[in-house]
Amino acid sequence: MPPRMTTSVLKVVAALLADPAAERYGLQLMQATGLPSGTLYPILVRLERAGWVESRWEQTDPAAEGRPTRRYYRLTTDGAVEARREVAAMQQQMARVALPGTKAQPA
Amino acid sequence: MRAADHLARRLVDSAARRWPADLRDELAREWHGELDAMGPSWRGLAFAGSLAVSPAVEEADEEPVTWAQRGAGWARTLSVPAALTLLAAALFNAAHLAQGRFGAIAGALALVTAAAVMVTVSGRTTVRRVVLLGAAGYAFLLAGNQVAVMPFMGWIDIGPAVLVWTILTAATVRVSTSLRATGRTVLAAGAAVAGAVLALDLAAAAGSLHAAAVLGVNAASAPLWFPLALLPGGIADFGAYFADGTAAFGSLQQAGPAFHASDVLLGNASAMIGPLTLCSVAVVAGLLRRGSPHRPAAVPSQDAAGKVALGVVAGLGGLAVGEVLRRSGGAAELTLHRLVDNSAVFGFGFLAHPAGRVAVALLIGLLVAHLGAPARRTS
């Protein structure tokens, strides 16, 4: 089932699309989107259920790193395609809404 | 910061428990990891607090719940305890009116009838519902005395009474539920009744200590204040005797019949503890009913237009009842007489304002409309 697109979901998707190959952990995504944890994590779960996002735990030794292992998220190949389509559709919608109000600049 | 970190971890654990079972362990691990990365800080507390107050994600096979659906659920959750409190207060007032106009026997019969009504409308009893009932009771008693006709109905009186009632009644629900879960149903029923009575007795005492101090009544008689507050005035007199009938306690400054300090104390305690007593009846009835077979909903499900119509009719009915209650309150100068014979009608001061009457009508309309809609099961 595709995720319901809301402003918050679009923010997360856009943040991941900025570099689709990059992996990001929760705090990074909170900083990138400005969303609180209580909004971000449900979105990540829904995106993962929809197959748009995949996650993995990093394979490091917490003692050696001096920090706990992180869970990384990134877009799947299909997810990146779907996400681009949704973002483009939203941009088109916004453009249609903005156009009637925009005044033509005199040449 | 250590305390903030401890609190943040408790909040994260609590939040994780609300999430679907297949997700909660991994998410708790992830969130604890993020807290470790942030270190003890207010940022970590905000991170955990946001998770704690946000709704958990739905189960994998469920549709996401929209904010409109969530709002409707909250309205239903909040309107039931608010309406139970209003009903309890209205019924207790009716019992006092019957007592004042037709005598003690009529008052007692009306009180028994009121208790029977509360048993009938009582729903599922949970700790959360008790806490919401306490909050509704506090708001009702404080707002109800906005047009002050009772001498000791400020936050310093109502606060301790409602707090004690809420804590002890919630504990009673927890204990009774645990006993029933282990198959000790008779003990569970006994604990429910005994706990409810103890909660009311201590709540009446806690809510009247300030009055006792002002009136000069010995607090040693406190355990008797609850039963005496339910009885007609004059059965037991104690404390100072005011032969000239001049009262000047708090907002009550008037002349009337000769009275004892106990008359004022008990009449005032009755105002607080009466609605809580009927709420306790509903709570205990809900606990006792847990073992019985499931009852079908009293109101059948209806279409949207039917629900709206039902809600509007109920709201108009609420306006009419509010008007009756407002008019039956009587003038403040009658209060001393009614305190002395413990038949005062009280607690609906907010009905003096049109906004208060509209709010009550809206609440009743919403509740009745909601009753037509089946509740969404989340567990």
Interface residues (C-beta under 8 A of the other chain):
Chain A: R4 Y25 G26 L27 M30 P36 S37 G38 T39 Y41 P42 V45 R46 R49 R67 P68 T69 R70 R71
Chain B: A15 L23 E26 L27 E30 W31 H32 G33 E34 D36 A37 M38 A46 F47 A48 S50 L51 A52 V53 S54 P55 A56 V57 A60 P64
